[in-house]
């Protein structure tokens, strides 16, 4: 497919030329159009898959798929679907596809073998061979990572041997990969080639660890993908808990099963500290609320409290230092409707 594909306020989007990413949801199309669009325009023409409902009941699919320097990442939510890669859609690539179930259940099939999957489980499949993924009527969510086989050559001794085999479930690398992909979906802009290259390396590191990295690759991943994903997990935890005034380093460390010192070292590697990051995030969220018309009736003190500040004087002082203006000044600036 050439050119742009956009519909329903960007729910179905793709960039022209090489596909770098798209979002899609069947919920934004009429019932009669859902299967043809999903099957022909999305399935067969973009992701080289052939989806079809398991039965005559309603089906649902939504996806956020991105391409990064030959590596693909995707977040999916589906129900009542069989998603197949038939022989006629094989395109000559031999990438390996790692799928992690984050909620619900699915069944993967390839090479005459089936494997049942639940939350926290993963499966490795080959894009060079026919296979399928079956998602029952109950909704399921999963993330996928399409890895170039040659990128794994020096990291995993025999990835071919792990196809359609049980992989260790609920490992740290698996949890971190799912979270890292979510963070890429939500907040990473990947605006420079250097950043994109670093993210690709991190994802390959994590994929290798899940599949079964050799000793040298596992050691290297500690300072590469594993470290980056742990930092992303810490930042996500902080963001989720900013409203709590007692957000502390030990509390975050306990939730993520890391030591406080390890988290300190992660921030030191970026030239920052845990406290500086927390303060910066609280101020950024306060600034957002102050400029959001939906919160125009909220008192400044209320906003300060909502983002975790217990001392209004301290909030005003640090806010002015950060933005060169008081919270009242920021709120007074006219906003475009």
Phi, psi and omega in degrees: 000134180250155176081191183272149173230108183223141179199150175051064173054042173083009179289335173239105185223153173200146181275153181289162182075221177296135181288121178253347177171153172205155172242144182210142173214127178295339182295342183262014178231153176298152185304322182290331183271344191301305184293315178302316180293314182295318186283314187272306186282324181266304186297296188286324188269333184253301186262002177058047178229157179238095181272146174206146179296148177288323178220189185280357180286178181293146174235162180216145175209137171218148185209150169229108188239137180224150178245129181226101174050050177084357179248135182248141174232149180206147173240128186232149170224123186218160171207145176055052183219145165247120183249106187251154167243092181284167184300325183290346179258001175294131188246015177093351177281152179237028179297158175255136184248117179259122181242130180243125178277123179260335173201153181083203184218159177203167175228128180254142181224138175187152178057029180075010179242147176242148175220127178274138185231137174236183182305133179083007178249158185219160178218148178249129178232163179255133177281355180270357183228152177295146179185179179203167175229128181248126180244122184290184183298324178291137185298144177225149176236142177206158175244149181231148179226116178264113188253128173298130183302321182293334179290337180267352188305319182265359185254328182236129186298315182211076182298330179303326182289345183264002180295130179050045175236151176297127174261152178307131186269152172054036177282163178300316181299322180293314179296319182290324178296315179299318180290320181298319177294321177298319179293324176297319178297320190274322194221343183278127181268338178051053190278346182234153177300325180296317180293317179298319179296320179295318180295319178300315179298318180298317181294320177295319177304311183293319177299317179297319179298320180291318181288324180134071183294147174286175189298314182296319180293322179295320178295315181296326181294335179301322179262000182247251185299322181293318179295316180296320181289324176296319178296319177298322179294319178297314181296321178294320178296318178299313180300321181289340187238019183300327185290346180275120181295337182262025176299116186232159177301312179300324181294315178296316180300318181295318181295325184263002179058042173239163175274151176305321181295323179297317179296320177301318180294325178299316179288324178300326180293342178257002181078023182228185176226164177303312183295319179297319180294315180301313180299315180298320179292321178295317179294320179296319179291322177298316179300317179299315181294322180292334181260002180268117181304334180292343180247021184294337180270353180282133177295150180300321178298323178294317179296317178302318180293320183296332180263009170105004178273131177260349182237112184295322179298316178296318178301310181300320183292313182288327178296315181294322178297323182285317189248358179068019179202156179281162175305322178296320178298315181297318181294330185282345181292127179299140179250146176289136180295000000 
